[in-house]
């Protein structure tokens, strides 16, 4: 679904849902209450985070 902001257009659905990843449960979320930030981490690729 594209989102338009002024002259720019952003596509917000370019990633596939994590529910289709194999193996299931290979992603975890971590919430940092100090920064109020959620980090998505891969258990298959240590060090990879979004």
Backbone atoms as SQL, in Angstrom:
CREATE TABLE atoms (id INTEGER PRIMARY KEY, chain TEXT, resi INTEGER, resn TEXT, atom TEXT, x REAL, y REAL, z REAL);
INSERT INTO atoms VALUES
  (1, 'A', 1, 'UNK', 'N', 0.847, -1.169, 0.000),
  (2, 'A', 1, 'UNK', 'CA', 0.000, 0.000, 0.000),
  (3, 'A', 1, 'UNK', 'C', 0.893, 1.232, 0.000),
  (4, 'A', 2, 'UNK', 'N', 0.893, 2.016, -1.053),
  (5, 'A', 2, 'UNK', 'CA', 1.716, 3.214, -1.109),
  (6, 'A', 2, 'UNK', 'C', 1.155, 4.325, -0.224),
  (7, 'A', 3, 'UNK', 'N', 2.049, 5.077, 0.378),
  (8, 'A', 3, 'UNK', 'CA', 1.685, 6.241, 1.182),
  (9, 'A', 3, 'UNK', 'C', 2.347, 7.443, 0.534),
  (10, 'A', 4, 'UNK', 'N', 1.572, 8.491, 0.282),
  (11, 'A', 4, 'UNK', 'CA', 2.098, 9.679, -0.366),
  (12, 'A', 4, 'UNK', 'C', 2.251, 10.796, 0.650),
  (13, 'A', 5, 'UNK', 'N', 3.447, 11.380, 0.686),
  (14, 'A', 5, 'UNK', 'CA', 3.732, 12.527, 1.543),
  (15, 'A', 5, 'UNK', 'C', 4.344, 13.589, 0.647),
  (16, 'A', 6, 'UNK', 'N', 3.542, 14.605, 0.326),
  (17, 'A', 6, 'UNK', 'CA', 4.016, 15.616, -0.605),
  (18, 'A', 6, 'UNK', 'C', 4.331, 14.961, -1.941),
  (19, 'A', 7, 'UNK', 'N', 5.507, 15.271, -2.514),
  (20, 'A', 7, 'UNK', 'CA', 5.870, 14.671, -3.800),
  (21, 'A', 7, 'UNK', 'C', 6.463, 13.261, -3.669),
  (22, 'A', 8, 'UNK', 'N', 6.653, 12.787, -2.434),
  (23, 'A', 8, 'UNK', 'CA', 7.268, 11.477, -2.226),
  (24, 'A', 8, 'UNK', 'C', 6.218, 10.395, -2.028),
  (25, 'A', 9, 'UNK', 'N', 6.529, 9.191, -2.469),
  (26, 'A', 9, 'UNK', 'CA', 5.639, 8.054, -2.281),
  (27, 'A', 9, 'UNK', 'C', 6.428, 6.913, -1.643),
  (28, 'A', 10, 'UNK', 'N', 5.892, 6.361, -0.547),
  (29, 'A', 10, 'UNK', 'CA', 6.546, 5.281, 0.181),
  (30, 'A', 10, 'UNK', 'C', 5.686, 4.031, 0.094),
  (31, 'A', 11, 'UNK', 'N', 6.305, 2.890, -0.129),
  (32, 'A', 11, 'UNK', 'CA', 5.591, 1.621, -0.159),
  (33, 'A', 11, 'UNK', 'C', 5.803, 0.943, 1.191),
  (34, 'A', 12, 'UNK', 'N', 4.729, 0.806, 1.980),
  (35, 'A', 12, 'UNK', 'CA', 4.855, 0.303, 3.346),
  (36, 'A', 12, 'UNK', 'C', 4.700, -1.213, 3.452),
  (37, 'A', 13, 'UNK', 'N', 4.389, -1.898, 2.374),
  (38, 'A', 13, 'UNK', 'CA', 4.203, -3.353, 2.451),
  (39, 'A', 13, 'UNK', 'C', 5.213, -4.104, 1.578),
  (40, 'A', 14, 'UNK', 'N', 6.483, -3.690, 1.606),
  (41, 'A', 14, 'UNK', 'CA', 7.497, -4.340, 0.782),
  (42, 'A', 14, 'UNK', 'C', 8.095, -5.572, 1.447),
  (43, 'A', 15, 'UNK', 'N', 7.841, -5.775, 2.740),
  (44, 'A', 15, 'UNK', 'CA', 8.343, -6.957, 3.439),
  (45, 'A', 15, 'UNK', 'C', 7.233, -7.989, 3.598),
  (46, 'A', 16, 'UNK', 'N', 7.595, -9.255, 3.557),
  (47, 'A', 16, 'UNK', 'CA', 6.613, -10.311, 3.791),
  (48, 'A', 16, 'UNK', 'C', 6.382, -10.460, 5.290),
  (49, 'A', 17, 'UNK', 'N', 5.185, -10.884, 5.692),
  (50, 'A', 17, 'UNK', 'CA', 4.928, -11.101, 7.122),
  (51, 'A', 17, 'UNK', 'C', 5.853, -12.176, 7.691),
  (52, 'A', 18, 'UNK', 'N', 6.267, -11.999, 8.939),
  (53, 'A', 18, 'UNK', 'CA', 7.176, -12.955, 9.579),
  (54, 'A', 18, 'UNK', 'C', 6.528, -14.304, 9.833),
  (55, 'A', 19, 'UNK', 'N', 5.201, -14.362, 9.783),
  (56, 'A', 19, 'UNK', 'CA', 4.544, -15.644, 10.036),
  (57, 'A', 19, 'UNK', 'C', 4.855, -16.667, 8.946),
  (58, 'A', 20, 'UNK', 'N', 5.398, -16.229, 7.800),
  (59, 'A', 20, 'UNK', 'CA', 5.753, -17.148, 6.722),
  (60, 'A', 20, 'UNK', 'C', 7.215, -17.588, 6.790),
  (61, 'A', 21, 'UNK', 'N', 7.994, -17.034, 7.714),
  (62, 'A', 21, 'UNK', 'CA', 9.405, -17.413, 7.822),
  (63, 'A', 21, 'UNK', 'C', 9.554, -18.839, 8.336),
  (64, 'A', 22, 'UNK', 'N', 10.611, -19.493, 7.850),
  (65, 'A', 22, 'UNK', 'CA', 10.918, -20.861, 8.266),
  (66, 'A', 22, 'UNK', 'C', 12.299, -20.824, 8.904),
  (67, 'A', 23, 'UNK', 'N', 12.519, -21.397, 10.040),
  (68, 'A', 23, 'UNK', 'CA', 11.564, -22.080, 10.905),
  (69, 'A', 23, 'UNK', 'C', 10.731, -21.081, 11.700),
  (70, 'A', 24, 'UNK', 'N', 9.571, -21.543, 12.102),
  (71, 'A', 24, 'UNK', 'CA', 8.689, -20.698, 12.903),
  (72, 'A', 24, 'UNK', 'C', 9.373, -20.371, 14.220),
  (73, 'A', 25, 'UNK', 'N', 9.146, -19.181, 14.715),
  (74, 'A', 25, 'UNK', 'CA', 9.735, -18.771, 15.981),
  (75, 'A', 25, 'UNK', 'C', 11.179, -18.310, 15.871),
  (76, 'A', 26, 'UNK', 'N', 11.638, -18.023, 14.646),
  (77, 'A', 26, 'UNK', 'CA', 13.033, -17.619, 14.474),
  (78, 'A', 26, 'UNK', 'C', 13.250, -16.122, 14.689),
  (79, 'A', 27, 'UNK', 'N', 12.191, -15.390, 15.006),
  (80, 'A', 27, 'UNK', 'CA', 12.284, -13.962, 15.295),
  (81, 'A', 27, 'UNK', 'C', 11.730, -13.686, 16.686),
  (82, 'A', 28, 'UNK', 'N', 12.354, -12.753, 17.388),
  (83, 'A', 28, 'UNK', 'CA', 11.866, -12.326, 18.700),
  (84, 'A', 28, 'UNK', 'C', 11.866, -10.803, 18.746),
  (85, 'A', 29, 'UNK', 'N', 10.981, -10.259, 19.563),
  (86, 'A', 29, 'UNK', 'CA', 10.956, -8.815, 19.774),
  (87, 'A', 29, 'UNK', 'C', 11.480, -8.515, 21.165),
  (88, 'A', 30, 'UNK', 'N', 12.126, -7.391, 21.283),
  (89, 'A', 30, 'UNK', 'CA', 12.639, -6.952, 22.575),
  (90, 'A', 30, 'UNK', 'C', 12.276, -5.478, 22.741),
  (91, 'A', 31, 'UNK', 'N', 11.669, -5.144, 23.881),
  (92, 'A', 31, 'UNK', 'CA', 11.256, -3.771, 24.168),
  (93, 'A', 31, 'UNK', 'C', 12.210, -3.159, 25.180),
  (94, 'A', 32, 'UNK', 'N', 12.732, -1.978, 24.864),
  (95, 'A', 32, 'UNK', 'CA', 13.594, -1.238, 25.782),
  (96, 'A', 32, 'UNK', 'C', 12.751, -0.143, 26.419),
  (97, 'A', 33, 'UNK', 'N', 12.415, -0.275, 27.717),
  (98, 'A', 33, 'UNK', 'CA', 11.539, 0.703, 28.359),
  (99, 'A', 33, 'UNK', 'C', 12.176, 2.080, 28.511),
  (100, 'A', 34, 'UNK', 'N', 13.486, 2.165, 28.499),
  (101, 'A', 34, 'UNK', 'CA', 14.154, 3.464, 28.641),
  (102, 'A', 34, 'UNK', 'C', 13.970, 4.299, 27.376),
  (103, 'A', 35, 'UNK', 'N', 14.243, 3.696, 26.218),
  (104, 'A', 35, 'UNK', 'CA', 14.126, 4.420, 24.947),
  (105, 'A', 35, 'UNK', 'C', 12.757, 4.253, 24.306),
  (106, 'A', 36, 'UNK', 'N', 11.940, 3.358, 24.873),
  (107, 'A', 36, 'UNK', 'CA', 10.610, 3.043, 24.327),
  (108, 'A', 36, 'UNK', 'C', 10.720, 2.597, 22.869),
  (109, 'A', 37, 'UNK', 'N', 11.695, 1.733, 22.630),
  (110, 'A', 37, 'UNK', 'CA', 11.984, 1.238, 21.289),
  (111, 'A', 37, 'UNK', 'C', 11.820, -0.278, 21.256),
  (112, 'A', 38, 'UNK', 'N', 11.217, -0.784, 20.183),
  (113, 'A', 38, 'UNK', 'CA', 11.071, -2.226, 19.986),
  (114, 'A', 38, 'UNK', 'C', 12.080, -2.661, 18.931),
  (115, 'A', 39, 'UNK', 'N', 12.827, -3.716, 19.241),
  (116, 'A', 39, 'UNK', 'CA', 13.822, -4.260, 18.320),
  (117, 'A', 39, 'UNK', 'C', 13.396, -5.657, 17.907),
  (118, 'A', 40, 'UNK', 'N', 13.493, -5.937, 16.629),
  (119, 'A', 40, 'UNK', 'CA', 13.182, -7.252, 16.083),
  (120, 'A', 40, 'UNK', 'C', 14.502, -7.964, 15.844),
  (121, 'A', 41, 'UNK', 'N', 14.676, -9.156, 16.452),
  (122, 'A', 41, 'UNK', 'CA', 15.942, -9.887, 16.361),
  (123, 'A', 41, 'UNK', 'C', 15.741, -11.263, 15.744),
  (124, 'A', 42, 'UNK', 'N', 16.713, -11.651, 14.931),
  (125, 'A', 42, 'UNK', 'CA', 16.700, -12.968, 14.307),
  (126, 'A', 42, 'UNK', 'C', 17.461, -13.954, 15.175),
  (127, 'A', 43, 'UNK', 'N', 16.858, -15.118, 15.440),
  (128, 'A', 43, 'UNK', 'CA', 17.544, -16.181, 16.167),
  (129, 'A', 43, 'UNK', 'C', 18.363, -17.057, 15.222),
  (130, 'A', 44, 'UNK', 'N', 18.083, -16.976, 13.932),
  (131, 'A', 44, 'UNK', 'CA', 18.828, -17.749, 12.935),
  (132, 'A', 44, 'UNK', 'C', 20.135, -17.056, 12.550),
  (133, 'A', 45, 'UNK', 'N', 20.137, -15.742, 12.576),
  (134, 'A', 45, 'UNK', 'CA', 21.297, -14.955, 12.182),
  (135, 'A', 45, 'UNK', 'C', 21.702, -14.066, 13.358),
  (136, 'A', 46, 'UNK', 'N', 22.492, -14.579, 14.305),
  (137, 'A', 46, 'UNK', 'CA', 22.894, -13.784, 15.473),
  (138, 'A', 46, 'UNK', 'C', 23.548, -12.465, 15.052),
  (139, 'A', 47, 'UNK', 'N', 23.130, -11.391, 15.692),
  (140, 'A', 47, 'UNK', 'CA', 23.640, -10.065, 15.355),
  (141, 'A', 47, 'UNK', 'C', 22.742, -9.310, 14.402),
  (142, 'A', 48, 'UNK', 'N', 21.856, -10.001, 13.705),
  (143, 'A', 48, 'UNK', 'CA', 20.934, -9.347, 12.775),
  (144, 'A', 48, 'UNK', 'C', 19.750, -8.814, 13.550),
  (145, 'A', 49, 'UNK', 'N', 19.484, -7.536, 13.433),
  (146, 'A', 49, 'UNK', 'CA', 18.317, -6.950, 14.088),
  (147, 'A', 49, 'UNK', 'C', 17.773, -5.822, 13.232),
  (148, 'A', 50, 'UNK', 'N', 16.492, -5.563, 13.381),
  (149, 'A', 50, 'UNK', 'CA', 15.803, -4.518, 12.624),
  (150, 'A', 50, 'UNK', 'C', 15.163, -3.549, 13.581);
